[in-house]
Amino acid sequence: MKLAFNKILKEEIPQILPLIQQLMGNTFSDEILHRRFEEMFSQNYECFGIFFEQKLVGVFGMWFMTRHYAGRSCEPDHIYILEEYRSKGLGKKLFEFIYAYAAEKGCETSELNSYVSNYRSHKFYLNEGYEIKGYHFLKKL
């Protein structure tokens, strides 16, 4: 299996927008998403493409922070793999990469959010050893 996780650079944001749009159900325009990703790149954020046989089949990001309750932590974010590439072991390989990469950056823990209705991801994350610790709240200002 020719699988690679390649860092996406700021100037490559347009390459990942179609996948982000699929993940989010085209909730925001490309312009808004592009602007938000540009700002994210200026923070403690890194973006990666998931390439299978040199074809972009997924995307994910990682946030790095220190939490008082968890120490140095990595938060995988907006993980998306095209439907036709799911259930083929890519997720398992992806998280092996995430854990190794986070450990290289001195992380002690990994935490993430998952949409309430995304039951398949819940099962996957629980099988990966994640524990449900709370709820994620969002308020528009």
N, C-alpha and C positions, 0 to 999 in steps of 0.2 A: 504494500500500500504506500503510494507516494503522497504522504501527508506532510504539510508544512504549516507553521504558524509564523507568519511574517509581519513584522511591525509595519503599521500604516503610518505614513508621514502626514503632516498637516496638509501638504499640497495634494495628497491622494484622497482627501475626504470625499470628493465626488464619486470615487470608485465604490465606496461602501454605502452611499446613500440609498441605492435601490434595496439593499438588504435591510437597512434600518427602517425604510418605509414599509416593507413587508412585515417586519416585526411589530411595528406600531400601527398597522392598518391605515397608513397614509393620513395620520392625524394632523401632521404639520407639513407645511410646504418645504421643498428642498432648501429654499433660501433660509428659512428659520433654522432648520436642522444644521445646515452648513455653518451658520453663525454660532450656534450653540456648540458644535464640535470644535470650532476654532477656539472658543473660550475654554472649553474643556482641556484642549491641548496645552493651554498655558498654566494649568493646574497640575496636581499630582496624579495625572491620568496618562495612560498609554493605550493605544488601540492596535489590534492585530486582525489580520485577515486569516481565514482558514482556507488553505489551498489544497485541493485534492487533484493530483496529477496536473498541477500548475493552473487549475481553474479555481477562481474564487467561489467557494461554496458556503462560506459563513463569515461571521464577524463577531468580535467580542472586545470589550474594554476591561481595563483593570485600574482601579483606584488604589492609591497607597496612602495610609494614614496611621497615626498612633492613637489608640483608644485607651482610656483609663482602665477599662474592664477587660481588654483583650491584648494589650501591647501593640507592637507593630503589626499591622494587618493589611491584607490585600482583599479588595472587594471586586470579584468578577462582576461585570455589568453588561447589559444588553447582549446576551449570548443568543446568537441566531444562526441556525444551520438550515440551508434549503431543505425542504420537505423530502426530496428524493434522495438525500444523503443522510437522513436520520435512521436510527436503529441499525447502524453499520459499524458501531464501535468508535465513531469519531468523538463523541462526547467523553468517553472514558480516556481516550488519548489526549483530548483537549485539557481535561482536568489534571492529568499527569504532568502536562506541560505547565499549567498554571501553578501547581504546587511547587514544582522544581524552580520555576522562574521567581516565584514569591520568596522561596527559601534563599535563593541567591541574593535577593534584595533585603534580607534580614527579617523577613516576616515570620511571626510566631503563629499567626492565625489567619483564617480566611472566613469572611462572612459575605452573605449576598442577600438580595431580595428576589422574590419570585411573585409574579402575579397570582392572585388568589385562585383564579380559574385555570391556571396552568398545571393541572394535576400530574401530567407526565413528568414535568420538571421536578415536582415535589418528590415523587418516587425516586427519581434519579439522584437528587441531592441527598435524600435520606440514606440511600444506598452508598453514597460517597462519604457518609459519616457526619453530615451537617445535622444540627439539631435545631428545631424550631424554638427560638428564644423569645419572640415577641411579635408585634404587629408593626407594620410600616405605615405611618400616617402622613398625609399630604394635605396642605391647605393652600389654596391660591390666595395670593396677597394682592 
